[in-house]
Amino acid sequence: MYPAPTIVERSEDEIPQPRKRTVRACDACYRRKIKCDAAMPQCNWCSHHNIPCTFERVIQKRRKEKTTYANTQQKATGLAERIDRIEKLLTDNFFREPTPNVSPSTAGSSALSINLPGSFPPLRQSSLSSSVPLHFAGRELSVVSLLTGIPLLLPEGQEWVQSRTGQAVDVEKLSPTRPPWEKQRALNSYALANDLKMGAAFDLPDRAVLEAHLERYRISLMQSVFPIVNPALFQETIDAVYRQAQPDSCHAQAISKGCIFAFLAFSSLIMAPCSAPEVQILPPPVDGERYFMKAHSMVPQILQGTPTLDGVQTVVILALFELVTGSLQSANYFGTIATRMLFMLGAHTYSESTKYPIASARGLDARVQQQLRTLFWLCFTIEKDVCIRIGQPQIFTEENCDLTLPPGYVEQLYAGMPVHHCNHEVPGSPLFPVDLRLSIIKSRAYSALYSFKALKKTDAELLKEIRELDDELERWRMSVPPEWRPTLSFSHETPDPNVSMQSVMLRLNYHLCMTIIHQASSRCKSWAKSQGGMMDGVSSSLALSVEASRSSLLYIEAAEHALVDGIFWTLIFYPMSAVLAIFCNILQNPSDPQATKDLDLLRTTNSMMERLFSRQPFAVTEIAHIKLVADFVSELSRLATCAIEKAWNERST
């Protein structure tokens, strides 16, 4: 064999030429994304098509940085230093203002000092408001604050109010953006952190105190209205927890302790029974906020394990506590967690073994299943109220849930209607805070009128939905016995002195359903276009909404003597929404004779709410929130007065 010729011995033609790469394509080939041979003076494409061959575009060359291990380490070190500086800055700002030391009752003088934040950054309105704005007569007026529960005027609403009243809007009074309990909640959180260091955070309360609160709950109307626990099952939970020698020995027991803490937090909201010849059970008072924070700290453990009855009850009670104390945002969070847990446990589907009353059920499994179904209905009513108030999407829908009413529910509801909260003989079946049938109507109203899909409906489709929902609500009203049947218009007639809290809630929720159904007509585009026949239907629908709001305020005033002390935040939404609707109606028609009557109603409502304030056993930390509500109502009254005066002055000139 002959050796292969070397590179020197090969001819020039035999030597493989390196592949030439076109450094730059001409402008025409670049635009067409085709290969260019870059021949001069014209490339093949430009020469073939007889077009100018140019190289005029500007190319920005990027220099690729050489990545080395040293560069990577330097960048990581710089990022870590930057994070450390940010954390230090946040910590310094967070603990800037010193406050009195917080120590648990069990700690001595060696308790750790904790500095609380003195100020918080202003919160953006977008993070405080609901997703569905409130319309009135074609205008986007306001949304409801998730933190304060008070309507926040949108820019269009502020401009409209200012144009109708001639007054500058006091945004701080009408649209507060700071939760008044913010610092107190921080105080309780840091107090609990201090307890953790002292080893006292999860100490069980005295068993006698706990069982006294359970007995008071068992004989009170609250057991039927808010069936948060089954007393028999909860007693078994107490026995199991207090029997253990080591309280923190297992995950399940930690969840059971969370249920105990949550129950005591809710029990602190139950008022003492009225004066009666029977012996009253007055358990020792407990710090509801402190037990709330203890139960709150158990939520991570609840979420880590398989859903249990005690875990669901803990989260449901936390949601109720936040709702009753006026914190809609937290109530929404806890309610959402509870609904997901109930889905996982199958409580959203009906079972024939679910029977009432609870005491008649046999076997642990049947009782647990029954209590879970009861919690489902309780969460269902809470969710519908919260969704209507803050405009957030609902989770429990007819497509996903079996909404078959509990056996004999309607008959037991009317049988329990005359029961007063002072009575010691309470219904044995759950009555729930709201008639379940009205909660179902609220659910359908939200889906048909306020959901994302509903916001895209035409005026004709919207009015059709309003008519159908109004017919359904009327069928419900006619099914109510005459002695409890609500009416659209309520006058100053003297109510039945035996009226109960349940009958009050029945009428208020009927008026609320009328308001939310017909207030949706304010979203119709006919208000801006002033279309003849369509406008008549839209105007009459809005008039029904305003009339229902008037009736709500008149009825609350007439039934003031029957309202239960201590549930102020449960009731506050009804007058607040009614006051806003009547205020808007005054601004819309300030020259109408009815406007003067509505103004008197606003002033009367302000006085009535002040009386309700004085009856509540508020903690000092809630006074600021009450002042927000009072300032809001008084500011609406002042602006309504200015609107009427401005309209009369314009007519006289």
LINLIN-V432748 format. One record per pair of residues at least 24 apart in sequence whose C-alpha atoms are under 7 Angstrom apart, sorted by the first residue. I is the first residue (numbers start at 0). GAP is how many residues later the second one is. Records with the same first field share a line. If there is no record, write none. Layout:
I: GAP, GAP
This chain:
25: 27, 28, 29
26: 27, 28, 29, 30
101: 89
102: 88, 91
103: 87, 91
111: 82
115: 71
122: 54
124: 52
129: 260, 261, 262
130: 260, 261
131: 259
134: 387, 388
135: 386
136: 385, 390
137: 384, 385, 386, 387, 389, 390
143: 245, 246
145: 182, 183, 244
146: 32, 180, 181, 182
147: 31, 179
148: 177, 179
150: 24
163: 423, 479
164: 474, 477, 478, 481
172: 455, 458, 459
173: 458
179: 444, 445
180: 440, 441
183: 437
187: 102, 105
188: 104
200: 93
201: 92
208: 74, 75
211: 71
212: 54, 70
215: 65
218: 205, 207
219: 204, 206
220: 200, 205
223: 203, 205, 206, 207, 208
224: 205, 206, 207, 208
225: 206, 207
226: 203
227: 85, 89, 147
228: 84
229: 141
254: 43, 46, 47, 55, 56
255: 54
257: 37, 40, 56
258: 36, 51, 52, 54, 55
260: 30, 31, 33, 34
261: 29, 30, 33, 52, 55, 56
262: 54
263: 24, 27
264: 24, 26, 27
265: 51, 55
268: 297
270: 294, 295
272: 149
273: 148
306: 34
308: 59, 63
311: 26, 29
322: 247
323: 243, 245, 246
324: 244
325: 243
331: 54
334: 44, 48
338: 40
341: 34
346: 25, 26, 29
347: 28, 53, 54
348: 52, 53
349: 52, 54
354: 52
355: 73
356: 71, 72
377: 54
380: 53, 55, 58
383: 55, 58, 59
392: 58
416: 83, 85, 86
417: 81, 82
418: 81
419: 80, 81
433: 71, 72
434: 71
441: 71
444: 24, 72
448: 71
458: 65, 66
462: 58
465: 51, 52
487: 60, 63
488: 58, 59, 62
489: 61, 64, 65
490: 63
491: 62
493: 64
494: 63, 64
498: 63
499: 62
500: 61, 62, 63
507: 44, 66
510: 37, 38, 41
513: 31, 34
514: 30, 33, 34
517: 24, 26, 27
518: 26
545: 35, 36
548: 29, 32, 33
549: 28
551: 26
552: 25, 52
556: 51
564: 50, 51
565: 50, 51
582: 53, 57
585: 54
586: 53, 56
589: 53, 54, 57
590: 53, 56, 57
598: 38, 41
601: 35
602: 34
605: 27, 28
